[in-house]
């Protein structure tokens, strides 16, 4: 994955920093249920720099402290000490990706992923509130034994329905 433009000096550890072009393809919900942002690096093809054909396998996800205000399909230059690290303070808008169909696909996925993240966060808060309210009932059911436990569970279900 060689999407380098040019070396740009060295970072604080003495490693050379690279500036390269990437395409912002939108937000993604990470495995830890936190919102990430995803970029596709350009790769060298027969006719110059192109995007990789397998987007999901090659996209790089990050969780910056502050999310950049970019539209999916924005081509940006970034600087970092390696191909897999981005210093977000160096992010510079270059242009929009030419392929409108790809931009629309990325924008639709971005909206869907952001909606999933928002739903998950709201759902988690509501679940926590419900669990806090149901805790006294749960404790009573745990303390009950045998037929009393079954009767108590039946009463709770009858009341809820």
C-alpha positions, 0 to 999 in steps of 0.5 A: 500500500504505497500512497506516499507523496513525499517525505516531509522531514522527521517527527519528534522520534526522528522517524521520517514523516510521509505526506500522502493522499487518502480519500475520506469514506465516512464514519464506521461503527467499530467493534467496540461500538465507538465511532471511527472514521475511515480512509482509503489510501491511494495505490499506484496502478497502471494508469497512475494513482488509483483507489484499491478495488477491495475497499473494506479490506484496505480501509484504515479506521481511526478515532481522532479526538476531534472528528474532521468536518469532511464529506465522504469522497473528500480527497485529503493530504495527510502527514504521519510517521508511517503509512498507517498513522495520520496526524490529523492536525496536518489534514488538508482538503485537496478536492472531491473524488471524481466518481459521483456513484462512489461518493453517493455510496460512501455518503449513504454508508456514512449516514447509515453507520452514524445512525447505527452509532446514534441508535446504539448510544440512545439504546444503551442509555435507555437500557441502563435507565430501565435496568435501574428501575427494574433492579428492585423487582429483580432482587425480589424475584431472586429472593423468592423460591419455588412457586412464589418465584414463578407467581411473582414472574407471572405477575410482572409479565401480566402487569407489563402486558 
